[in-house]
Amino acid sequence: MNPLNWISEELEKLESQHLRRIPTVRHGPQTLEINLDGRSCINFGANDYLGLANDVGICRTVMEAIAEYGWSSGASASLTGRSSQHDKLEKALAKFEGTDAALVFPTGYAANVGTLTSLAGRGDVIFSDEKNHASLIDGCRLSRADIQIYPHVDMDFLRNQLRDTSQYRRKLIVTDGLFSMDGDVAPLPDLVALAEQYEAILIVDEAHATGVLGSLGRGACEAMGVEDRVAVRTGNFSKAFGSIGGFVTGSEPLIRWLYNRARSQVFSTALPAAACTATLAALQNVEHEPYRRRELLERAQWLRTKISAQGWELPAGNDHIIPVIVGQATDALALSQSLLSRGIYVPAIRPPTVAPGESRLRISLSYLHREEHCEALVDQLGRCKAASTSSQ
Ligand SMILES: *Cc1c(COP(=O)(O)O)cnc(C)c1O
């Protein structure tokens, strides 16, 4: 008997629960109008928040960088993979973030896993928001520290958990800054105060907030005025920066330690130099074109107001990640399909990405979306709502 036979059975189970994921193919670049599996649609499913992923100027810069540095970095950063572009990016990023130092990782996932496993181990405890990103969850698990999960943004619960920690060596609190599937910002001032009171290390993942939130675009910590009190910030270049890679910012000793200890960086090939060049160019956009984030957030407010007025359930939030809660996976899929048939792509988010019964559409707004695209989305969502109400 084939020892992998169980896989087919499990896949059928996923299928019957409407949880199976079928690979899609995007033809052409990641931009406002995409061609997905041969169908052209307006794209509300990318994290290209500032519209830089397919920026003509950045693409040209990347081609020049490839001509100069070649393509692959060919080795991990600790050997020969770390180019002058990596060095330049780390310095520019630290300056942008207002921290002493920064470290670039192959991805945001690697940054989170590498950071948590370098800062916590056996005998330590990590307090983790139940809605944290999978990369933080996996970092917690790999660290071998005890993990205590607190209900989403429940600060009273966390305070109680923190009271009884005398048996542990180190305490860490880890949270998304802007939550990826709910679009709400963590209560960072409360988290900072708790971390200080209980002498815990606070780690904030800014993946969805870097480049967008805060008047300088540094993220949720800046927006909430607590940057200087957060010891460790992680993030990535694959969302608002429209590039690829992950990062950690903080003190010199922290970054030196991670450079020595983070296995996801030591044992993984460094980014191509040209990827760092792309991020450096995107950083220029983030610094010098604040209107991108301002317009994005204004349009997000407008869209949120319109969609909730139609009677859809939206979690509290003000930002560019706009979840529309549907409930059952099958209903979320049907809604997503229905929008797609009308030329609008909004992905259905199902378990295990969200809890069972909390399936949703997730609208990712971009600077590229103009008024007419948002109006088309509102219009079509309104039709779907009317159809579902009349069939009840
Ligand atoms: C996307 C994301 C990551 C992972 O970043 P990659 O660069 O895509 O690996 C980490 N944390 C959060 C909160 C994210 O949304």
The ligand as a Tripos MOL2 file, in Angstrom:
@<TRIPOS>MOLECULE
LIG
   15    15     1     0     0
SMALL
NO_CHARGES

@<TRIPOS>ATOM
      1 C1          2.9110   38.9700    5.3870 C.3       1 LIG1
      2 C2          3.2360   38.9320    6.8310 C.ar      1 LIG1
      3 C3          4.4450   38.3880    7.2750 C.ar      1 LIG1
      4 C4          5.3670   37.6400    6.3550 C.3       1 LIG1
      5 O1          6.0800   38.4520    5.5290 O.3       1 LIG1
      6 P1          6.7180   37.8400    4.1770 P.3       1 LIG1
      7 O2          7.7140   38.8370    3.7630 O.co2     1 LIG1
      8 O3          5.5730   37.7150    3.2260 O.co2     1 LIG1
      9 O4          7.2990   36.5200    4.5400 O.co2     1 LIG1
     10 C5          4.7550   38.5000    8.6180 C.ar      1 LIG1
     11 N1          3.9050   39.0820    9.4850 N.ar      1 LIG1
     12 C6          2.7170   39.5790    9.1020 C.ar      1 LIG1
     13 C7          1.8230   40.2130   10.1000 C.3       1 LIG1
     14 C8          2.3380   39.5030    7.7590 C.ar      1 LIG1
     15 O5          1.1600   39.9470    7.3840 O.3       1 LIG1
@<TRIPOS>BOND
     1     1     2 1
     2     2     3 ar
     3     2    14 ar
     4     3     4 1
     5     3    10 ar
     6     4     5 1
     7     5     6 1
     8     6     7 2
     9     6     8 1
    10     6     9 1
    11    10    11 ar
    12    11    12 ar
    13    12    13 1
    14    12    14 ar
    15    14    15 1
@<TRIPOS>SUBSTRUCTURE
     1 LIG1         1 GROUP 0 **** ****
